[in-house]
């Protein structure tokens, strides 16, 4: 299975809240789990990434939590701001025939209300 | 530092017309990719290239062709456009050697409508 299932599809939070986006995968061959942030009219940009030998990674207000046994990982945004309003994609990648095969989730549209 | 540049940004085609989308990167990346993004479906890989002169099919290659004559450029062609190819197309690039922990760098997309 190559799917990465992402939820929720959309999310509205108040400024200062902590939105949480969840992803689940099936293929245990995945060994790199990036999150991308996409603003309207722009391409996805790498936000933060984690490898499966780490259970948590923080970069500023963004935290990835990783549960290898459950094959799940999530993105938490602390003290969310209106500027965080964007679409977030989780992804999982693995080496496949000498190139990086990346499977993307279907995206979560986040709106942070002032 | 331009990164990944896609041209054109917008295009409207009639069914059956052909066109080429251009992607250029200035980061000396070996790997380049073409994705399409449709509502509710995330990003799906069309074709990819692991180096100059080499291309391979991705998840949804039908109706598209690609070429990588120069390391910095990756072209996506539609020979006979169909309405089902209406989408936003993204090009991406990354470092080589198959190391899976290499982030992909994306362009800002080409919004293509087929009437």
Interface residues (C-beta under 8 A of the other chain):
Chain A: X6 X9 X31 X32 X34 X36 X41 X42 X43 X44 X45 X46 X49 X51 X89 X93 X94 X95 X98 X99 X100 X101 X102 X104 X105 X106 X107
Chain B: X4 X31 X40 X41 X42 X43 X44 X45 X48 X50 X56 X90 X92 X94 X98 X99 X100 X101 X102 X103 X104 X105 X106 X107 X108 X109
